[in-house]
């Protein structure tokens, strides 16, 4: 579990470190630009988790039944799927860059910064997906330390190059983007090298082929985290455009809300990385024991994972309520108006973070048991069923404040739904 948590945290570091360096060099417009580009990272994470978690779950379920050839084909098909999806996403961003930047909510002042950052980072999308998704499969092969080392190596390279490109070479947004590209590429290369000496089974050349039936199984098993992150991608775009529109009608203007939500999204990504790491760390245990029909161990492992999630999330809640300005200041300074909005947004947005891990845990637990439909439903509750309508409706009555309160209201509703489904499974 610990290696999975650290690996997810390190993955989140790519965007967070960029945000810190950009915020302390370029300033508010740079923070807003990384927020505009953030949906690309979200869709990459969605694809990586779908293929990685789906393949890892299928691999563990097959291995638990002694079906080694099927397990090998699942891994090979997942790798082909990761690289193909990465190339398609990168091509789409590069071909439609200008309309994409505006569609993601950029203002005229933020546009040039966001365009520069997105153009450069698009080139490493295939390696970003392969590195993240591949590391999940590596953990399921019983090599969590290698998975962690490959992701950590890329992150450290990113941090060092961020500092050098931004503060020494004065490359600004372009420097942060190139540091990310190089770091993600290094991680992808290390992950690729591991698959040449896979531990549990020997991966034959014939396993690396497009198999529609296996691809469908991988996607089905990983559909929960995919839907969750894809819906976050859609909600982030809706949120950016709503902040642009309603911020312009407020005392804060459009750029301050866009910059603030960028910073707070990165803080939330840290929480999400830990929670997802706990879920992914316990996933092989749940999958293997469920495949072996040892259901008592499945329940015990699930309860332990949820308890750890709630303890961590509760500590984060206290930090957000007690030290909002200090947390926001890590990502650069701003005017008093900027701090006032940031503190208000952080306190409101993170208000139910202490229990929100139940939703993530529920989706991951059902994925690990091969119950993809329940996992997808839990993932749909917040990001599709509750949050988008609230983002659209509440600002009509409460203006900018309505956007802030949409998050915790949706969180509360989806936690209740996830808790009910988990309770029904265990009782």
C-alpha positions as CSV (number, residue, x, y, z in Angstrom):
1,X,0.0,0.0,0.0
2,X,2.8,2.5,0.9
3,X,4.6,2.2,-2.5
4,X,1.3,2.7,-4.3
5,X,0.6,5.8,-2.3
6,X,4.0,7.3,-2.9
7,X,3.9,6.4,-6.6
8,X,0.6,8.2,-7.0
9,X,1.9,11.2,-5.0
10,X,5.0,11.3,-7.2
11,X,2.7,11.2,-10.3
12,X,0.8,14.2,-9.0
13,X,4.1,16.0,-8.4
14,X,4.5,16.7,-12.1
15,X,1.7,19.2,-12.2
16,X,2.1,20.4,-8.7
17,X,5.8,21.2,-9.0
18,X,5.1,23.1,-12.3
19,X,2.4,25.1,-10.5
20,X,4.8,26.0,-7.6
21,X,7.6,27.1,-9.9
22,X,5.4,28.9,-12.3
23,X,3.4,30.6,-9.5
24,X,6.7,31.9,-7.9
25,X,8.1,33.1,-11.3
26,X,5.4,33.8,-13.9
27,X,2.8,34.7,-11.3
28,X,-1.0,34.7,-11.2
29,X,-1.4,34.3,-15.0
30,X,0.9,31.4,-15.0
31,X,-1.1,29.7,-12.3
32,X,-4.3,30.3,-14.3
33,X,-2.6,28.8,-17.4
34,X,-1.7,25.6,-15.7
35,X,-5.3,25.3,-14.5
36,X,-6.5,25.7,-18.1
37,X,-4.1,22.9,-19.2
38,X,-5.0,20.6,-16.2
39,X,-7.9,18.8,-18.0
40,X,-5.3,17.3,-20.4
41,X,-3.5,15.7,-17.4
42,X,-6.9,14.5,-16.1
43,X,-7.8,12.7,-19.3
44,X,-4.3,11.1,-19.5
45,X,-4.7,9.9,-15.9
46,X,-8.2,8.6,-16.8
47,X,-6.8,6.5,-19.6
48,X,-3.8,5.4,-17.6
49,X,-6.0,4.2,-14.7
50,X,-8.5,2.5,-16.9
51,X,-5.8,0.5,-18.7
52,X,-3.5,0.1,-15.7
53,X,-6.2,-0.8,-13.1
54,X,-8.2,-2.9,-15.6
55,X,-5.1,-4.9,-16.6
56,X,-3.9,-5.3,-13.1
57,X,-7.3,-6.5,-11.9
58,X,-7.6,-8.9,-14.9
59,X,-4.1,-10.1,-14.4
60,X,-4.5,-10.8,-10.7
61,X,-7.9,-12.5,-11.2
62,X,-6.4,-14.7,-14.0
63,X,-3.3,-15.4,-11.9
64,X,-5.4,-16.4,-8.9
65,X,-7.2,-19.0,-11.1
66,X,-3.9,-20.3,-12.5
67,X,-4.6,-18.9,-16.0
68,X,-1.1,-17.7,-16.9
69,X,-1.5,-17.3,-20.6
70,X,-4.6,-15.3,-20.3
71,X,-2.8,-13.1,-17.7
72,X,0.0,-12.4,-20.1
73,X,-2.3,-11.5,-22.9
74,X,-4.1,-9.0,-20.7
75,X,-0.8,-7.3,-19.9
76,X,0.3,-7.2,-23.6
77,X,-3.1,-5.8,-24.8
78,X,-3.1,-3.1,-22.1
79,X,0.3,-1.8,-23.2
80,X,-0.8,-1.6,-26.8
81,X,-3.9,0.2,-25.7
82,X,-2.0,2.7,-23.6
83,X,0.4,3.8,-26.3
84,X,-2.4,3.9,-29.0
85,X,-4.6,6.1,-26.8
86,X,-1.7,8.4,-25.9
87,X,-0.9,9.0,-29.6
88,X,-4.5,9.8,-30.4
89,X,-4.9,12.3,-27.5
90,X,-1.6,14.0,-28.3
91,X,-2.5,14.4,-32.0
92,X,-5.9,15.8,-31.1
93,X,-4.4,18.4,-28.8
94,X,-1.7,19.5,-31.3
95,X,-4.2,19.7,-34.3
96,X,-6.8,21.7,-32.4
97,X,-4.7,23.6,-29.9
98,X,-6.2,27.1,-30.2
99,X,-9.9,26.0,-29.9
100,X,-9.0,23.6,-27.2
101,X,-7.4,26.3,-25.1
102,X,-10.4,28.6,-25.4
103,X,-12.8,25.7,-24.8
104,X,-11.0,24.9,-21.6
105,X,-11.9,28.4,-20.3
106,X,-8.9,30.6,-21.1
107,X,-9.3,34.4,-21.0
108,X,-7.4,36.6,-23.5
109,X,-4.7,37.4,-20.9
110,X,-4.2,33.8,-19.9
111,X,-4.4,32.3,-23.5
112,X,-0.7,32.8,-24.6
113,X,0.6,31.2,-21.4
114,X,-1.8,28.2,-21.6
115,X,-1.1,27.7,-25.3
116,X,2.6,27.5,-24.8
117,X,2.3,25.0,-22.0
118,X,-0.2,22.7,-23.7
119,X,1.6,22.6,-27.0
120,X,4.9,21.4,-25.4
121,X,3.4,18.9,-22.9
122,X,1.2,17.3,-25.6
123,X,4.4,15.6,-27.0
124,X,4.8,13.5,-23.9
125,X,1.2,12.3,-23.5
126,X,1.9,8.7,-24.8
127,X,4.7,8.3,-22.3
128,X,2.7,9.9,-19.5
129,X,-0.1,7.4,-19.9
130,X,2.3,4.5,-20.4
131,X,4.4,5.4,-17.3
132,X,1.4,5.8,-15.0
133,X,-0.6,2.8,-16.2
134,X,2.4,0.6,-16.6
135,X,3.5,1.2,-13.0
136,X,0.2,-0.1,-11.8
137,X,0.7,-3.3,-13.7
138,X,4.3,-3.6,-12.3
139,X,2.9,-3.3,-8.8
140,X,0.5,-6.2,-9.5
141,X,3.5,-8.2,-10.7
142,X,4.9,-8.0,-7.2
143,X,7.5,-5.2,-7.9
144,X,6.1,-2.1,-6.1
145,X,9.6,-0.8,-5.4
146,X,10.5,-0.7,-9.1
147,X,7.2,0.9,-9.9
148,X,7.9,3.6,-7.3
149,X,11.5,4.0,-8.5
150,X,10.5,4.5,-12.1
151,X,7.9,7.2,-11.2
152,X,10.1,8.8,-8.6
153,X,13.1,9.1,-11.1
154,X,11.0,11.0,-13.6
155,X,9.6,13.3,-10.9
156,X,13.0,14.2,-9.5
157,X,14.3,14.9,-13.0
158,X,11.2,17.2,-13.5
159,X,11.9,19.1,-10.3
160,X,15.6,19.6,-11.1
161,X,14.9,20.7,-14.6
162,X,12.0,23.0,-13.5
163,X,14.4,24.9,-11.3
164,X,17.1,25.1,-14.0
165,X,14.9,26.0,-17.0
166,X,12.8,28.5,-15.1
167,X,15.2,30.3,-12.8
168,X,18.5,29.8,-14.6
169,X,17.6,29.8,-18.3
170,X,14.5,32.1,-17.7
171,X,12.3,29.9,-20.0
172,X,9.1,30.6,-18.0
173,X,6.1,28.5,-19.1
174,X,8.1,26.7,-21.8
175,X,10.7,25.7,-19.2
176,X,8.2,24.1,-16.9
177,X,6.6,22.3,-19.9
178,X,9.9,20.9,-21.2
179,X,10.8,19.7,-17.7
180,X,7.6,17.8,-17.5
181,X,8.1,16.2,-21.0
182,X,11.6,15.0,-20.1
183,X,10.6,13.6,-16.7
184,X,7.6,11.7,-18.1
185,X,9.7,10.3,-20.9
186,X,12.3,9.0,-18.5
187,X,9.5,7.2,-16.4
188,X,8.1,5.7,-19.6
189,X,11.5,4.3,-20.6
190,X,12.1,2.7,-17.2
191,X,8.6,1.1,-17.2
192,X,9.2,-0.2,-20.7
193,X,12.5,-1.8,-19.6
194,X,10.7,-3.6,-16.8
195,X,8.3,-5.3,-19.2
196,X,11.3,-7.0,-20.9
197,X,11.9,-9.0,-17.7
198,X,8.4,-9.4,-16.3
199,X,8.6,-11.4,-13.1
200,X,5.5,-13.6,-12.7
201,X,5.2,-14.8,-16.3
202,X,7.3,-14.4,-19.5
203,X,5.7,-11.9,-21.8
204,X,5.9,-13.3,-25.3
205,X,5.8,-11.2,-28.5
206,X,2.4,-12.6,-29.4
207,X,0.9,-11.2,-26.3
208,X,1.4,-7.6,-27.6
209,X,-1.5,-7.5,-30.1
210,X,-4.8,-5.8,-30.5
211,X,-7.4,-8.2,-29.1
212,X,-10.9,-6.7,-29.1
213,X,-12.2,-9.1,-26.5
214,X,-9.3,-8.5,-24.0
215,X,-9.4,-4.8,-24.7
216,X,-13.1,-4.8,-23.8
217,X,-12.4,-6.7,-20.6
218,X,-9.6,-4.4,-19.6
219,X,-11.7,-1.3,-20.2
220,X,-14.7,-2.8,-18.4
221,X,-12.6,-3.6,-15.3
222,X,-11.0,-0.2,-15.3
223,X,-14.2,1.7,-16.3
224,X,-14.8,2.9,-12.7
225,X,-11.6,5.0,-12.4
226,X,-11.9,6.0,-16.0
227,X,-15.4,7.4,-15.7
228,X,-14.4,9.1,-12.4
229,X,-11.4,10.9,-14.0
230,X,-13.1,11.6,-17.3
231,X,-16.0,13.2,-15.5
232,X,-13.5,15.2,-13.5
233,X,-12.0,16.3,-16.9
234,X,-15.5,17.4,-18.0
235,X,-16.3,19.1,-14.7
236,X,-12.9,21.0,-14.7
237,X,-13.7,22.4,-18.1
238,X,-17.2,23.4,-16.9
239,X,-15.8,24.9,-13.8
240,X,-13.2,27.0,-15.6
241,X,-15.8,28.4,-18.0
242,X,-18.2,29.1,-15.1
243,X,-15.4,30.9,-13.1
244,X,-14.6,32.9,-16.2
245,X,-18.2,34.0,-16.7
246,X,-19.3,34.6,-13.1
247,X,-15.9,35.8,-12.0
248,X,-16.0,38.6,-14.5
249,X,-19.2,39.8,-12.9
250,X,-17.7,39.8,-9.4
251,X,-15.2,42.0,-7.6
252,X,-12.5,39.4,-8.2
253,X,-12.6,39.4,-12.0
254,X,-12.0,36.2,-14.1
255,X,-8.2,35.7,-13.7
256,X,-8.1,35.4,-9.9
257,X,-10.8,32.7,-9.7
258,X,-9.1,30.8,-12.5
259,X,-5.7,31.0,-10.8
260,X,-7.1,30.1,-7.4
261,X,-9.0,27.0,-8.6
262,X,-5.8,25.9,-10.4
263,X,-3.9,26.0,-7.1
264,X,-6.6,24.3,-5.1
265,X,-7.1,21.6,-7.8
266,X,-3.4,20.7,-7.3
267,X,-3.8,20.5,-3.5
268,X,-6.8,18.3,-4.1
269,X,-4.8,16.2,-6.5
270,X,-2.4,15.4,-3.6
271,X,-5.3,14.1,-1.5
272,X,-6.6,12.2,-4.5
273,X,-3.2,10.7,-5.1
274,X,-3.0,9.3,-1.5
275,X,-6.6,8.0,-1.5
276,X,-6.1,6.4,-5.0
277,X,-2.8,4.9,-3.8
278,X,-4.5,3.3,-0.8
279,X,-7.1,1.9,-3.1
280,X,-4.6,0.6,-5.7
281,X,-2.4,-0.8,-3.0
282,X,-5.2,-3.0,-1.6
283,X,-6.5,-3.9,-5.0
284,X,-4.3,-6.9,-5.6
285,X,-5.2,-8.3,-2.2
286,X,-8.9,-7.9,-2.9
287,X,-8.7,-9.3,-6.5
288,X,-6.7,-12.3,-5.6
289,X,-8.7,-13.3,-2.6
290,X,-12.0,-12.7,-4.4
291,X,-10.8,-14.9,-7.3
292,X,-9.8,-17.5,-4.7
293,X,-13.3,-17.1,-3.0
294,X,-11.8,-16.0,0.3
295,X,-14.5,-13.4,0.9
296,X,-13.8,-12.7,4.6
297,X,-10.3,-11.5,3.6
298,X,-11.9,-9.3,1.0
299,X,-14.1,-7.6,3.6
300,X,-11.2,-7.2,6.1
301,X,-8.9,-5.6,3.5
302,X,-11.7,-3.3,2.4
303,X,-12.4,-2.0,5.9
304,X,-8.7,-1.4,6.6
305,X,-8.4,0.6,3.4
306,X,-11.4,2.8,4.2
307,X,-10.2,3.4,7.8
308,X,-6.8,4.6,6.6
309,X,-8.4,6.8,4.0
310,X,-10.7,8.5,6.5
311,X,-7.9,9.1,9.0
312,X,-5.8,10.8,6.3
313,X,-8.7,12.8,4.9
314,X,-9.7,14.0,8.3
315,X,-6.2,15.4,8.9
316,X,-6.3,17.2,5.5
317,X,-9.7,18.7,6.4
318,X,-8.2,20.2,9.6
319,X,-5.2,21.7,7.7
320,X,-7.5,23.2,5.0
321,X,-9.7,24.9,7.6
322,X,-7.0,26.1,9.9
323,X,-4.2,27.0,7.5
324,X,-5.7,28.0,4.1
325,X,-3.4,31.0,3.5
326,X,-0.3,29.1,4.3
327,X,-1.2,26.3,1.9
328,X,-2.1,28.7,-1.0
329,X,1.1,30.7,-0.4
330,X,3.2,27.7,-1.4
331,X,2.1,28.3,-5.0
332,X,3.2,31.9,-5.1
333,X,2.1,35.2,-3.7
334,X,-0.8,37.5,-4.8
335,X,-2.9,40.5,-3.8
336,X,-5.1,40.6,-0.7
337,X,-8.1,40.0,-3.0
338,X,-6.4,36.9,-4.4
339,X,-5.8,35.6,-0.9
340,X,-9.3,36.4,0.3
341,X,-10.9,34.4,-2.6
342,X,-8.3,31.5,-2.2
343,X,-9.0,31.1,1.5
344,X,-12.7,31.1,1.0
345,X,-12.5,28.7,-1.9
346,X,-10.2,26.2,-0.1
347,X,-12.3,26.1,3.0
348,X,-15.6,25.6,1.1
349,X,-14.3,23.2,-1.6
350,X,-12.5,20.9,0.9
351,X,-15.3,21.0,3.5
352,X,-16.3,17.3,3.1
353,X,-12.8,16.0,2.1
354,X,-12.8,14.2,5.5
355,X,-15.3,11.6,4.2
356,X,-15.0,11.8,0.5
357,X,-12.6,8.9,0.4
358,X,-15.6,6.5,0.9
359,X,-16.6,7.2,-2.7
360,X,-13.2,6.5,-4.1
361,X,-12.8,3.4,-1.9
362,X,-16.2,2.1,-3.0
363,X,-15.4,2.4,-6.7
364,X,-12.0,0.7,-6.3
365,X,-13.3,-2.1,-4.1
366,X,-16.0,-3.0,-6.6
367,X,-13.4,-2.8,-9.5
368,X,-11.1,-5.1,-7.6
369,X,-13.9,-7.6,-7.3
370,X,-14.7,-7.4,-11.0
371,X,-18.0,-5.7,-10.4
372,X,-17.5,-3.0,-13.0
373,X,-21.1,-1.7,-13.1
374,X,-21.2,-0.8,-9.5
375,X,-17.8,0.8,-9.7
376,X,-19.0,2.9,-12.7
377,X,-22.2,3.9,-10.9
378,X,-20.3,5.2,-7.8
379,X,-17.9,7.1,-10.1
380,X,-20.9,8.7,-11.9
381,X,-22.6,10.0,-8.7
382,X,-20.4,13.0,-8.0
383,X,-19.0,14.0,-11.4
384,X,-22.0,13.3,-13.6
385,X,-25.2,13.0,-11.6
386,X,-24.7,15.7,-9.0
387,X,-21.8,18.2,-9.6
388,X,-22.4,19.4,-13.2
389,X,-26.1,20.3,-12.6
390,X,-25.1,22.1,-9.4
391,X,-22.4,24.1,-11.2
392,X,-24.9,25.1,-13.8
393,X,-27.9,25.9,-11.4
394,X,-26.4,27.4,-8.2
395,X,-24.5,30.3,-9.8
396,X,-27.8,31.5,-11.4
397,X,-29.1,32.2,-7.9
398,X,-25.9,32.8,-5.8
399,X,-23.4,34.0,-8.4
400,X,-19.7,33.0,-7.9
401,X,-20.5,31.6,-4.4
402,X,-22.8,29.1,-6.0
403,X,-19.9,27.5,-7.8
404,X,-18.0,27.1,-4.5
405,X,-20.8,25.4,-2.7
406,X,-21.5,23.0,-5.6
407,X,-18.5,20.8,-4.6
408,X,-19.3,19.9,-1.0
409,X,-23.0,19.5,-1.7
410,X,-22.2,16.9,-4.4
411,X,-19.6,15.3,-2.2
412,X,-22.1,14.7,0.6
413,X,-24.6,13.1,-1.8
414,X,-22.1,10.8,-3.4
415,X,-20.7,9.6,-0.1
416,X,-24.1,8.6,1.1
417,X,-24.6,6.6,-2.2
418,X,-21.2,4.8,-1.9
419,X,-21.7,4.0,1.8
420,X,-25.1,2.4,1.1
421,X,-23.7,0.2,-1.7
422,X,-20.8,-0.9,0.4
423,X,-23.0,-1.7,3.4
424,X,-25.3,-3.7,1.2
425,X,-22.3,-5.7,-0.1
426,X,-21.0,-6.5,3.4
427,X,-24.2,-7.2,5.3
